[in-house]
C-alpha cells in the first residue's frame, strides 16, 4: 500500500511477562509474512535480540536493527551488533539500575556512521520538543521516531531538510 515509504516493523510480545517464546513465535510469523517481499526498505527490530536473530536467520535478505543485547555488545563491548544490522534504533537515554545512560551521543552516532550503520532515535521517555529534535539533527542522526510527525516535519522544512532522513 505504501511502496515509497520506508517501514519499521517491531517484533513484540503480548503478555506482560514478555516471554521469549512469544517473541520467537512472532518472529517466525513475521518471517513467513515477509519472506517473499522484494522490498529492501523494511527494517525489523525487537527488544529481544533472540527475536531479531531468529527473524534474520529465516529472512536474511531483509535488514534488521539490533535488540538490546546486540546494541549493548556494540556500545559497551566493541563487538558486532549482529548479522544483517543496517541501523541502530535506540533512545536518547536508557535507565539501568537507577542510572541514566546516554545512548544517543554525537560520538556514538559518528561511530555508527563510520562503521556503515544508520542511527535512528526513538523518542519516548526522553520527551519531544524542537530543542530535542534540533539536538538530534545536529548530532547527525538519520531518523527520528516521533509521536509528533507534523511538528517534526515543520522543523525539517525550517532547516531546509526534506524527508531524506528516513534512510541512509
KEROMI-31976 format. One record per residue (C-alpha): residue in one letter; chain; x, y, z. Coordinates in Angstrom, 3 decimals, decimal comma. Example, Ala and Ser with C-alpha at 12.3 -4.5 7.8 and 13.67 -1.06 7.14 Angstrom:
BEGIN
+----+----+----------+----------+----------+
| aa | ch |       xx |       yy |       zz |
+----+----+----------+----------+----------+
|  A |  A |   12,300 |   -4,500 |    7,800 |
|  S |  A |   13,670 |   -1,060 |    7,140 |
+----+----+----------+----------+----------+
***
This chain:
BEGIN
+----+----+----------+----------+----------+
| aa | ch |       xx |       yy |       zz |
+----+----+----------+----------+----------+
|  X |  A |    0,000 |    0,000 |    0,000 |
|  X |  A |    2,965 |    2,367 |    0,606 |
|  X |  A |    5,640 |    1,415 |   -1,938 |
|  X |  A |    7,720 |    4,581 |   -1,424 |
|  X |  A |    7,598 |    4,682 |    2,371 |
|  X |  A |   10,280 |    3,012 |    4,461 |
|  X |  A |    8,732 |    0,687 |    7,038 |
|  X |  A |    9,890 |   -0,218 |   10,514 |
|  X |  A |    8,464 |   -3,430 |   11,999 |
|  X |  A |    8,977 |   -4,255 |   15,657 |
|  X |  A |    8,636 |   -7,828 |   16,889 |
|  X |  A |    6,822 |   -7,700 |   20,222 |
|  X |  A |    5,020 |   -9,931 |   22,655 |
|  X |  A |    1,516 |   -9,521 |   24,056 |
|  X |  A |    1,988 |  -10,702 |   27,606 |
|  X |  A |    3,284 |   -8,577 |   30,445 |
|  X |  A |    5,849 |  -11,238 |   31,209 |
|  X |  A |    7,294 |  -10,723 |   27,714 |
|  X |  A |    8,224 |  -14,377 |   27,485 |
|  X |  A |   10,982 |  -15,090 |   24,991 |
|  X |  A |    8,981 |  -17,935 |   23,440 |
|  X |  A |    6,257 |  -15,474 |   22,449 |
|  X |  A |    8,774 |  -13,177 |   20,739 |
|  X |  A |   10,267 |  -16,118 |   18,847 |
|  X |  A |    6,804 |  -17,277 |   17,746 |
|  X |  A |    6,102 |  -13,756 |   16,490 |
|  X |  A |    9,488 |  -13,619 |   14,732 |
|  X |  A |    8,562 |  -16,851 |   12,935 |
|  X |  A |    5,159 |  -15,444 |   11,917 |
|  X |  A |    6,679 |  -12,200 |   10,654 |
|  X |  A |    9,273 |  -14,151 |    8,677 |
|  X |  A |    6,520 |  -16,170 |    6,975 |
|  X |  A |    4,715 |  -12,919 |    6,131 |
|  X |  A |    7,762 |  -11,100 |    4,743 |
|  X |  A |    9,798 |  -13,943 |    3,231 |
|  X |  A |    8,664 |  -13,231 |   -0,324 |
|  X |  A |    8,737 |   -9,430 |   -0,229 |
|  X |  A |   11,006 |   -7,737 |   -2,738 |
|  X |  A |   11,231 |   -4,592 |   -0,657 |
|  X |  A |   14,540 |   -3,754 |    0,981 |
|  X |  A |   13,373 |   -0,614 |    2,763 |
|  X |  A |   11,853 |   -2,571 |    5,640 |
|  X |  A |   13,814 |   -2,794 |    8,892 |
|  X |  A |   12,872 |   -5,376 |   11,516 |
|  X |  A |   13,726 |   -4,783 |   15,169 |
|  X |  A |   12,840 |   -6,094 |   18,630 |
|  X |  A |   13,877 |   -5,508 |   22,219 |
|  X |  A |   14,766 |   -9,192 |   22,304 |
|  X |  A |   17,975 |   -9,920 |   20,400 |
|  X |  A |   16,942 |  -13,553 |   20,076 |
|  X |  A |   13,859 |  -12,488 |   18,080 |
|  X |  A |   15,980 |  -10,341 |   15,749 |
|  X |  A |   18,425 |  -13,217 |   15,286 |
|  X |  A |   15,610 |  -15,687 |   14,570 |
|  X |  A |   13,998 |  -13,377 |   12,023 |
|  X |  A |   17,342 |  -12,717 |   10,290 |
|  X |  A |   18,082 |  -16,446 |   10,159 |
|  X |  A |   14,752 |  -17,042 |    8,399 |
|  X |  A |   14,780 |  -13,961 |    6,101 |
|  X |  A |   18,431 |  -12,911 |    5,704 |
|  X |  A |   17,696 |  -10,579 |    2,780 |
|  X |  A |   15,798 |   -8,100 |    4,952 |
|  X |  A |   17,754 |   -5,635 |    7,087 |
|  X |  A |   17,462 |   -5,539 |   10,857 |
|  X |  A |   18,293 |   -3,319 |   13,802 |
|  X |  A |   19,726 |   -4,986 |   16,899 |
|  X |  A |   17,853 |   -5,716 |   20,082 |
|  X |  A |   19,127 |   -4,639 |   23,471 |
|  X |  A |   21,705 |   -7,436 |   23,534 |
|  X |  A |   23,204 |   -6,593 |   20,141 |
|  X |  A |   23,192 |   -2,861 |   20,848 |
|  X |  A |   24,896 |   -3,430 |   24,223 |
|  X |  A |   27,525 |   -5,671 |   22,595 |
|  X |  A |   28,341 |   -2,861 |   20,165 |
|  X |  A |   28,045 |    0,098 |   22,544 |
|  X |  A |   29,744 |   -1,395 |   25,585 |
|  X |  A |   31,832 |   -4,248 |   24,265 |
|  X |  A |   33,018 |   -3,017 |   20,885 |
|  X |  A |   31,607 |   -6,194 |   19,313 |
|  X |  A |   29,360 |   -6,739 |   16,317 |
|  X |  A |   25,720 |   -5,770 |   16,878 |
|  X |  A |   24,636 |   -8,896 |   14,968 |
|  X |  A |   24,208 |  -10,187 |   11,438 |
|  X |  A |   22,126 |   -8,202 |    8,973 |
|  X |  A |   22,212 |   -4,987 |   11,011 |
|  X |  A |   21,929 |   -1,791 |    8,956 |
|  X |  A |   20,794 |    0,651 |   11,636 |
|  X |  A |   20,648 |    1,237 |   15,346 |
|  X |  A |   17,228 |    2,204 |   16,681 |
|  X |  A |   17,794 |    3,439 |   20,191 |
|  X |  A |   16,555 |    6,032 |   22,673 |
|  X |  A |   18,492 |    9,098 |   23,746 |
|  X |  A |   18,890 |    7,668 |   27,237 |
|  X |  A |   18,399 |    4,267 |   28,850 |
|  X |  A |   17,637 |    3,602 |   32,521 |
|  X |  A |   19,731 |    0,811 |   34,030 |
|  X |  A |   19,749 |    0,084 |   37,738 |
|  X |  A |   18,878 |    3,634 |   38,756 |
|  X |  A |   21,469 |    5,089 |   36,393 |
|  X |  A |   20,752 |    7,066 |   33,245 |
|  X |  A |   22,992 |    6,023 |   30,392 |
|  X |  A |   23,461 |    8,447 |   27,489 |
|  X |  A |   22,956 |    6,332 |   24,372 |
|  X |  A |   22,389 |    8,780 |   21,519 |
|  X |  A |   25,507 |   10,916 |   21,587 |
|  X |  A |   27,460 |   12,669 |   18,880 |
|  X |  A |   30,304 |   10,149 |   19,327 |
|  X |  A |   28,032 |    7,087 |   19,120 |
|  X |  A |   26,290 |    8,432 |   16,012 |
|  X |  A |   29,659 |    9,207 |   14,383 |
|  X |  A |   30,987 |    5,746 |   15,276 |
|  X |  A |   27,886 |    4,093 |   13,808 |
|  X |  A |   28,277 |    6,078 |   10,592 |
|  X |  A |   31,985 |    5,269 |   10,343 |
|  X |  A |   31,106 |    1,555 |   10,613 |
|  X |  A |   28,364 |    1,797 |    7,975 |
|  X |  A |   25,276 |    1,870 |   10,207 |
|  X |  A |   22,450 |    4,398 |   10,248 |
|  X |  A |   21,238 |    5,837 |   13,565 |
|  X |  A |   17,508 |    6,161 |   14,299 |
|  X |  A |   16,440 |    7,628 |   17,626 |
|  X |  A |   13,250 |    6,587 |   19,400 |
|  X |  A |   11,634 |    9,321 |   21,456 |
|  X |  A |    9,520 |    8,157 |   24,352 |
|  X |  A |   10,779 |    8,747 |   27,874 |
|  X |  A |   13,181 |   11,462 |   26,715 |
|  X |  A |   10,410 |   13,885 |   25,750 |
|  X |  A |    9,818 |   15,701 |   22,488 |
|  X |  A |   10,423 |   19,282 |   21,523 |
|  X |  A |   12,030 |   21,301 |   18,741 |
|  X |  A |   15,071 |   21,684 |   21,025 |
|  X |  A |   15,473 |   17,904 |   21,405 |
|  X |  A |   14,849 |   17,303 |   17,698 |
|  X |  A |   17,364 |   20,019 |   16,775 |
|  X |  A |   19,964 |   18,448 |   19,047 |
|  X |  A |   19,447 |   15,074 |   17,367 |
|  X |  A |   19,737 |   16,607 |   13,901 |
|  X |  A |   22,917 |   18,398 |   14,993 |
|  X |  A |   24,341 |   15,026 |   16,082 |
|  X |  A |   23,686 |   13,700 |   12,579 |
|  X |  A |   21,015 |   11,100 |   13,327 |
|  X |  A |   19,464 |    9,530 |   10,243 |
|  X |  A |   15,960 |    9,084 |   11,594 |
|  X |  A |   13,734 |   10,176 |   14,445 |
|  X |  A |   10,818 |    8,076 |   15,648 |
|  X |  A |    8,488 |   10,790 |   16,845 |
|  X |  A |    4,928 |   10,908 |   18,113 |
|  X |  A |    4,646 |   14,407 |   16,613 |
|  X |  A |    5,490 |   13,936 |   12,913 |
|  X |  A |    3,820 |   17,156 |   11,686 |
|  X |  A |    5,770 |   19,333 |   14,116 |
|  X |  A |    8,983 |   17,443 |   13,332 |
|  X |  A |    8,388 |   17,861 |    9,590 |
|  X |  A |    7,921 |   21,602 |   10,152 |
|  X |  A |   11,334 |   21,734 |   11,857 |
|  X |  A |   12,890 |   19,811 |    8,969 |
|  X |  A |   11,419 |   22,301 |    6,483 |
|  X |  A |   12,647 |   25,220 |    8,599 |
|  X |  A |   16,156 |   23,734 |    8,476 |
|  X |  A |   15,892 |   23,168 |    4,733 |
|  X |  A |   15,767 |   19,412 |    5,085 |
|  X |  A |   13,287 |   17,163 |    3,357 |
|  X |  A |   12,243 |   13,713 |    4,432 |
|  X |  A |   15,544 |   12,226 |    3,325 |
|  X |  A |   16,351 |   11,343 |    6,932 |
|  X |  A |   14,273 |    8,123 |    6,703 |
|  X |  A |   17,079 |    6,172 |    5,059 |
|  X |  A |   20,817 |    6,128 |    4,890 |
+----+----+----------+----------+----------+
***
